[in-house]
Amino acid sequence: MSEASVKDRGRSRPRSALLLGLGLLLLLILLALGTWQVQRLHWKEGLLQTIDRRTHSVPVPLAEVEKEFASTGDVDYTPVTVSGTFLHSGERHFYATWEGDAGFNVYTPLALDDGRFVLVNRGFIPYDLKDAAKRAKGQVTGRVTITGLARNPLPAKPSMMLPDNDVAKNIFYWKDRDVMAASAGLPAGFTLVPIFIDADKTPNPGGLPIGGVTIIDLPNSHLQYAVTWYGLAAALAAVLILRLRRPAKEE
């Protein structure tokens, strides 16, 4: 072997060691990502099981849901029943779509017997029927009993991509419970129940709002992601093994 070849091999060894080290680091990252997706998979499956169990349970009084929320902070999709009187003048409009049509979900304060209020999502109305006068039949009066699903309040704006709520025009792009209530013209010093209620699909007079619009669609692609990361890790491991064996064969 010539002196030049020996020098070239001497220079290539540090470079090979560096590439090998980077490869091992990348392998660890890929394995960590795959393991994280497996953990997310178990979490998502548990969440879906909880939602399925809740949505198929018997509706309970609001007091029980409030007690659970005070204890755990999570009552999402728990069936609940509540009675009171709607304050239609305070309805808030949350921009939404339903079966391909744009419009609003109508959140209306419900005055409870104890003097408190809870915001009820009565359902969907088309965009051009935002004015309540155009759907007067649906503005039910007197004491009503509502059955629906309890929904957790949002702690903050869920995404920076969402527009800011236009309170002046009564158009909300995210469910800011406190601002909805504060702009609904409720009596001074009002007390608000800390959750929302999505009304079920029981028809309203005149057909509007359309109830039962709660969408329960939680994608669960974590297994596919885990297989992808682990597959890349396996491919990289094969490349590293071949690279480690090659110098021995050459010698």
PyMOL commands that set and color helices and strands:
alter all, ss='L'
color gray80, all
select helices_A, chain A and resi 3-55+62-72+88-90+127-129+132-138+177-182+205-207+222-250
alter helices_A, ss='H'
color red, helices_A
select strands_A, chain A and resi 60-61+78-86+92-98+101-111+117-126+143-151+192-199
alter strands_A, ss='S'
color yellow, strands_A
deselect
rebuild
show_as cartoon
